[in-house]
Amino acid sequence: MTDRLSHPLRSDARDNRDRILDAAREVFATEGLNVPMREIARRAGVGPATLYRRFPTKEMLVTEAFEEQMCACQAIVAEGVADPDPWRGFCLVVERICELHALDRGFTTAFMSTYPNAMDFAAGREHALRSVAGLARRAKATGDLRPDFVLDDLILVFMANGGIQATSMAARVAASRRFAALAIQAFRASPQAAPLPPVPRLAMARPT
Protein backbone atom coordinates (compact mmCIF):
# COMPACT_ATOMS: atom_id res chain seq x y z
CA MET A 1 0.00 0.00 0.00
CA THR A 2 2.76 2.44 0.93
CA ASP A 3 4.71 1.64 -2.26
CA ARG A 4 1.65 2.28 -4.41
CA LEU A 5 1.07 5.69 -2.83
CA SER A 6 4.68 6.92 -2.83
CA HIS A 7 5.24 6.70 -6.60
CA PRO A 8 2.50 9.19 -7.62
CA LEU A 9 3.73 11.58 -4.94
CA ARG A 10 7.21 11.48 -6.46
CA SER A 11 5.68 11.94 -9.91
CA ASP A 12 3.67 14.95 -8.71
CA ALA A 13 6.80 16.48 -7.21
CA ARG A 14 8.65 16.09 -10.52
CA ASP A 15 5.72 17.63 -12.39
CA ASN A 16 5.65 20.58 -10.00
CA ARG A 17 9.38 21.08 -10.39
CA ASP A 18 9.16 21.00 -14.18
CA ARG A 19 6.26 23.48 -14.23
CA ILE A 20 8.10 25.84 -11.88
CA LEU A 21 11.29 25.75 -13.96
CA ASP A 22 9.39 26.19 -17.24
CA ALA A 23 7.53 29.20 -15.84
CA ALA A 24 10.72 30.63 -14.32
CA ARG A 25 12.70 30.39 -17.56
CA GLU A 26 9.90 32.04 -19.50
CA VAL A 27 9.36 34.90 -17.07
CA PHE A 28 13.08 35.51 -16.51
CA ALA A 29 13.62 35.67 -20.27
CA THR A 30 10.77 38.09 -20.92
CA GLU A 31 10.69 40.21 -17.72
CA GLY A 32 14.09 39.86 -16.07
CA LEU A 33 15.17 38.41 -12.75
CA ASN A 34 13.24 40.80 -10.51
CA VAL A 35 9.88 39.05 -10.95
CA PRO A 36 8.50 38.07 -7.49
CA MET A 37 8.55 34.41 -6.52
CA ARG A 38 4.78 34.48 -5.95
CA GLU A 39 4.26 35.52 -9.57
CA ILE A 40 6.36 32.58 -10.74
CA ALA A 41 4.30 30.25 -8.54
CA ARG A 42 1.09 31.67 -10.02
CA ARG A 43 2.28 31.14 -13.59
CA ALA A 44 3.43 27.63 -12.75
CA GLY A 45 0.04 26.80 -11.26
CA VAL A 46 1.42 25.89 -7.84
CA GLY A 47 1.11 27.44 -4.42
CA PRO A 48 3.87 29.61 -2.94
CA ALA A 49 4.52 26.92 -0.30
CA THR A 50 5.21 24.36 -3.02
CA LEU A 51 7.58 26.75 -4.77
CA TYR A 52 9.53 27.58 -1.62
CA ARG A 53 9.68 23.92 -0.61
CA ARG A 54 11.44 23.12 -3.90
CA PHE A 55 13.43 26.37 -4.12
CA PRO A 56 13.87 28.14 -0.75
CA THR A 57 15.61 31.14 -2.39
CA LYS A 58 15.35 32.90 -5.71
CA GLU A 59 19.05 32.30 -6.34
CA MET A 60 18.47 28.53 -6.13
CA LEU A 61 15.58 28.80 -8.60
CA VAL A 62 17.44 31.03 -11.05
CA THR A 63 20.57 28.87 -10.85
CA GLU A 64 18.70 25.65 -11.60
CA ALA A 65 16.82 27.29 -14.46
CA PHE A 66 20.11 28.51 -15.91
CA GLU A 67 21.77 25.13 -15.39
CA GLU A 68 19.10 23.53 -17.57
CA GLN A 69 19.76 26.26 -20.14
CA MET A 70 23.43 25.29 -20.16
CA CYS A 71 22.52 21.61 -20.47
CA ALA A 72 20.37 22.42 -23.51
CA CYS A 73 23.32 24.19 -25.14
CA GLN A 74 25.66 21.29 -24.39
CA ALA A 75 23.12 18.81 -25.79
CA ILE A 76 22.94 20.78 -29.05
CA VAL A 77 26.73 20.73 -29.40
CA ALA A 78 26.86 17.01 -28.59
CA GLU A 79 24.19 16.29 -31.21
CA GLY A 80 26.10 18.26 -33.84
CA VAL A 81 29.40 16.55 -33.03
CA ALA A 82 27.74 13.11 -33.19
CA ASP A 83 26.40 13.67 -36.71
CA PRO A 84 28.43 11.59 -39.19
CA ASP A 85 28.19 14.49 -41.65
CA PRO A 86 30.32 17.24 -40.03
CA TRP A 87 28.88 20.05 -42.18
CA ARG A 88 25.33 19.04 -41.30
CA GLY A 89 26.35 18.86 -37.65
CA PHE A 90 28.00 22.29 -37.86
CA CYS A 91 24.84 23.78 -39.42
CA LEU A 92 22.71 22.21 -36.69
CA VAL A 93 24.86 23.86 -34.01
CA VAL A 94 24.60 27.29 -35.65
CA GLU A 95 20.83 27.05 -36.16
CA ARG A 96 19.91 25.60 -32.79
CA ILE A 97 22.23 27.76 -30.67
CA CYS A 98 20.97 30.89 -32.42
CA GLU A 99 17.38 29.86 -31.71
CA LEU A 100 18.19 29.00 -28.08
CA HIS A 101 19.73 32.45 -27.62
CA ALA A 102 16.71 34.09 -29.27
CA LEU A 103 14.44 32.41 -26.73
CA ASP A 104 16.89 33.30 -23.96
CA ARG A 105 16.39 37.07 -24.43
CA GLY A 106 19.24 38.07 -22.14
CA PHE A 107 18.57 35.53 -19.37
CA THR A 108 22.17 34.28 -19.55
CA THR A 109 23.66 37.79 -19.34
CA ALA A 110 21.36 38.75 -16.46
CA PHE A 111 22.16 35.58 -14.53
CA MET A 112 25.92 35.92 -14.96
CA SER A 113 25.90 39.55 -13.85
CA THR A 114 23.57 38.96 -10.87
CA TYR A 115 25.03 35.67 -9.61
CA PRO A 116 28.62 35.62 -10.95
CA ASN A 117 29.81 33.01 -8.45
CA ALA A 118 26.84 30.65 -8.60
CA MET A 119 28.32 28.33 -11.24
CA ASP A 120 31.54 27.54 -13.03
CA PHE A 121 30.73 29.02 -16.45
CA ALA A 122 34.24 28.74 -17.84
CA ALA A 123 34.54 24.94 -17.75
CA GLY A 124 31.31 24.33 -19.64
CA ARG A 125 32.04 27.07 -22.15
CA GLU A 126 35.56 25.81 -22.87
CA HIS A 127 34.32 22.25 -23.35
CA ALA A 128 31.65 23.42 -25.81
CA LEU A 129 34.16 25.55 -27.73
CA ARG A 130 36.64 22.69 -27.99
CA SER A 131 33.90 20.40 -29.29
CA VAL A 132 32.76 22.93 -31.90
CA ALA A 133 36.37 23.56 -32.94
CA GLY A 134 36.82 19.84 -33.58
CA LEU A 135 33.57 19.75 -35.56
CA ALA A 136 34.75 22.72 -37.64
CA ARG A 137 38.04 20.99 -38.44
CA ARG A 138 36.14 17.97 -39.71
CA ALA A 139 33.83 20.16 -41.80
CA LYS A 140 36.87 21.87 -43.33
CA ALA A 141 38.40 18.50 -44.15
CA THR A 142 35.31 17.54 -46.18
CA GLY A 143 35.59 20.79 -48.14
CA ASP A 144 32.22 22.13 -46.94
CA LEU A 145 33.37 24.76 -44.42
CA ARG A 146 35.45 27.60 -45.82
CA PRO A 147 39.15 27.09 -45.04
CA ASP A 148 39.64 30.56 -43.52
CA PHE A 149 36.93 30.01 -40.87
CA VAL A 150 38.06 30.59 -37.29
CA LEU A 151 36.10 29.94 -34.11
CA ASP A 152 35.88 33.66 -33.37
CA ASP A 153 33.70 33.98 -36.50
CA LEU A 154 31.08 31.77 -34.88
CA ILE A 155 31.29 33.67 -31.59
CA LEU A 156 30.78 36.89 -33.56
CA VAL A 157 27.63 35.42 -35.16
CA PHE A 158 26.25 34.43 -31.76
CA MET A 159 26.96 37.89 -30.37
CA ALA A 160 25.20 39.54 -33.32
CA ASN A 161 22.28 37.15 -33.00
CA GLY A 162 21.84 38.23 -29.39
CA GLY A 163 21.26 41.81 -30.53
CA ILE A 164 18.18 41.04 -32.65
CA GLN A 165 15.19 43.17 -31.68
CA ALA A 166 11.69 42.17 -32.77
CA THR A 167 8.05 42.99 -32.11
CA SER A 168 7.33 39.60 -30.51
CA MET A 169 9.05 36.43 -29.37
CA ALA A 170 7.84 34.62 -32.51
CA ALA A 171 9.32 37.36 -34.71
CA ARG A 172 12.57 37.25 -32.75
CA VAL A 173 12.89 33.49 -33.30
CA ALA A 174 12.01 33.88 -37.00
CA ALA A 175 14.63 36.60 -37.38
CA SER A 176 17.20 34.40 -35.64
CA ARG A 177 16.46 31.54 -38.04
CA ARG A 178 16.93 33.80 -41.06
CA PHE A 179 20.12 35.25 -39.62
CA ALA A 180 21.47 31.74 -38.96
CA ALA A 181 20.68 30.75 -42.55
CA LEU A 182 22.58 33.79 -43.85
CA ALA A 183 25.54 32.98 -41.59
CA ILE A 184 25.61 29.37 -42.76
CA GLN A 185 25.69 30.50 -46.39
CA ALA A 186 28.62 32.78 -45.55
CA PHE A 187 30.45 29.92 -43.79
CA ARG A 188 30.06 27.50 -46.68
CA ALA A 189 33.16 26.98 -48.81
CA SER A 190 31.10 27.22 -52.01
CA PRO A 191 28.08 29.43 -51.19
CA GLN A 192 24.83 28.27 -52.74
CA ALA A 193 21.72 30.37 -53.31
CA ALA A 194 19.52 28.30 -51.01
CA PRO A 195 16.06 29.64 -50.04
CA LEU A 196 16.05 31.67 -46.83
CA PRO A 197 13.46 31.47 -44.04
CA PRO A 198 10.71 34.17 -44.16
CA VAL A 199 11.49 37.77 -43.22
CA PRO A 200 9.91 38.63 -39.83
CA ARG A 201 8.76 42.03 -38.65
CA LEU A 202 11.55 43.59 -36.64
CA ALA A 203 11.76 46.49 -34.21
CA MET A 204 14.21 49.18 -35.29
CA ALA A 205 16.77 50.05 -32.66
CA ARG A 206 16.46 53.60 -31.42
CA PRO A 207 19.45 55.84 -32.20
CA THR A 208 21.58 56.62 -29.17
C-alpha positions in Angstrom: 0.0 0.0 0.0 2.8 2.4 0.9 4.7 1.6 -2.3 1.7 2.3 -4.4 1.1 5.7 -2.8 4.7 6.9 -2.8 5.2 6.7 -6.6 2.5 9.2 -7.6 3.7 11.6 -4.9 7.2 11.5 -6.5 5.7 11.9 -9.9 3.7 15.0 -8.7 6.8 16.5 -7.2 8.6 16.1 -10.5 5.7 17.6 -12.4 5.7 20.6 -10.0 9.4 21.1 -10.4 9.2 21.0 -14.2 6.3 23.5 -14.2 8.1 25.8 -11.9 11.3 25.7 -14.0 9.4 26.2 -17.2 7.5 29.2 -15.8 10.7 30.6 -14.3 12.7 30.4 -17.6 9.9 32.0 -19.5 9.4 34.9 -17.1 13.1 35.5 -16.5 13.6 35.7 -20.3 10.8 38.1 -20.9 10.7 40.2 -17.7 14.1 39.9 -16.1 15.2 38.4 -12.8 13.2 40.8 -10.5 9.9 39.1 -10.9 8.5 38.1 -7.5 8.5 34.4 -6.5 4.8 34.5 -5.9 4.3 35.5 -9.6 6.4 32.6 -10.7 4.3 30.3 -8.5 1.1 31.7 -10.0 2.3 31.1 -13.6 3.4 27.6 -12.7 0.0 26.8 -11.3 1.4 25.9 -7.8 1.1 27.4 -4.4 3.9 29.6 -2.9 4.5 26.9 -0.3 5.2 24.4 -3.0 7.6 26.8 -4.8 9.5 27.6 -1.6 9.7 23.9 -0.6 11.4 23.1 -3.9 13.4 26.4 -4.1 13.9 28.1 -0.7 15.6 31.1 -2.4 15.3 32.9 -5.7 19.1 32.3 -6.3 18.5 28.5 -6.1 15.6 28.8 -8.6 17.4 31.0 -11.0 20.6 28.9 -10.8 18.7 25.7 -11.6 16.8 27.3 -14.5 20.1 28.5 -15.9 21.8 25.1 -15.4 19.1 23.5 -17.6 19.8 26.3 -20.1 23.4 25.3 -20.2 22.5 21.6 -20.5 20.4 22.4 -23.5 23.3 24.2 -25.1 25.7 21.3 -24.4 23.1 18.8 -25.8 22.9 20.8 -29.0 26.7 20.7 -29.4 26.9 17.0 -28.6 24.2 16.3 -31.2 26.1 18.3 -33.8 29.4 16.5 -33.0 27.7 13.1 -33.2 26.4 13.7 -36.7 28.4 11.6 -39.2 28.2 14.5 -41.7 30.3 17.2 -40.0 28.9 20.0 -42.2 25.3 19.0 -41.3 26.4 18.9 -37.7 28.0 22.3 -37.9 24.8 23.8 -39.4 22.7 22.2 -36.7 24.9 23.9 -34.0 24.6 27.3 -35.6 20.8 27.1 -36.2 19.9 25.6 -32.8 22.2 27.8 -30.7 21.0 30.9 -32.4 17.4 29.9 -31.7 18.2 29.0 -28.1 19.7 32.5 -27.6 16.7 34.1 -29.3 14.4 32.4 -26.7 16.9 33.3 -24.0 16.4 37.1 -24.4 19.2 38.1 -22.1 18.6 35.5 -19.4 22.2 34.3 -19.5 23.7 37.8 -19.3 21.4 38.8 -16.5 22.2 35.6 -14.5 25.9 35.9 -15.0 25.9 39.5 -13.9 23.6 39.0 -10.9 25.0 35.7 -9.6 28.6 35.6 -11.0 29.8 33.0 -8.4 26.8 30.6 -8.6 28.3 28.3 -11.2 31.5 27.5 -13.0 30.7 29.0 -16.4 34.2 28.7 -17.8 34.5 24.9 -17.8 31.3 24.3 -19.6 32.0 27.1 -22.1 35.6 25.8 -22.9 34.3 22.2 -23.3 31.7 23.4 -25.8 34.2 25.5 -27.7 36.6 22.7 -28.0 33.9 20.4 -29.3 32.8 22.9 -31.9 36.4 23.6 -32.9 36.8 19.8 -33.6 33.6 19.8 -35.6 34.7 22.7 -37.6 38.0 21.0 -38.4 36.1 18.0 -39.7 33.8 20.2 -41.8 36.9 21.9 -43.3 38.4 18.5 -44.2 35.3 17.5 -46.2 35.6 20.8 -48.1 32.2 22.1 -46.9 33.4 24.8 -44.4 35.4 27.6 -45.8 39.2 27.1 -45.0 39.6 30.6 -43.5 36.9 30.0 -40.9 38.1 30.6 -37.3 36.1 29.9 -34.1 35.9 33.7 -33.4 33.7 34.0 -36.5 31.1 31.8 -34.9 31.3 33.7 -31.6 30.8 36.9 -33.6 27.6 35.4 -35.2 26.2 34.4 -31.8 27.0 37.9 -30.4 25.2 39.5 -33.3 22.3 37.1 -33.0 21.8 38.2 -29.4 21.3 41.8 -30.5 18.2 41.0 -32.7 15.2 43.2 -31.7 11.7 42.2 -32.8 8.0 43.0 -32.1 7.3 39.6 -30.5 9.0 36.4 -29.4 7.8 34.6 -32.5 9.3 37.4 -34.7 12.6 37.2 -32.7 12.9 33.5 -33.3 12.0 33.9 -37.0 14.6 36.6 -37.4 17.2 34.4 -35.6 16.5 31.5 -38.0 16.9 33.8 -41.1 20.1 35.2 -39.6 21.5 31.7 -39.0 20.7 30.8 -42.6 22.6 33.8 -43.8 25.5 33.0 -41.6 25.6 29.4 -42.8 25.7 30.5 -46.4 28.6 32.8 -45.5 30.5 29.9 -43.8 30.1 27.5 -46.7 33.2 27.0 -48.8 31.1 27.2 -52.0 28.1 29.4 -51.2 24.8 28.3 -52.7 21.7 30.4 -53.3 19.5 28.3 -51.0 16.1 29.6 -50.0 16.1 31.7 -46.8 13.5 31.5 -44.0 10.7 34.2 -44.2 11.5 37.8 -43.2 9.9 38.6 -39.8 8.8 42.0 -38.7 11.5 43.6 -36.6 11.8 46.5 -34.2 14.2 49.2 -35.3 16.8 50.1 -32.7 16.5 53.6 -31.4 19.4 55.8 -32.2 21.6 56.6 -29.2 
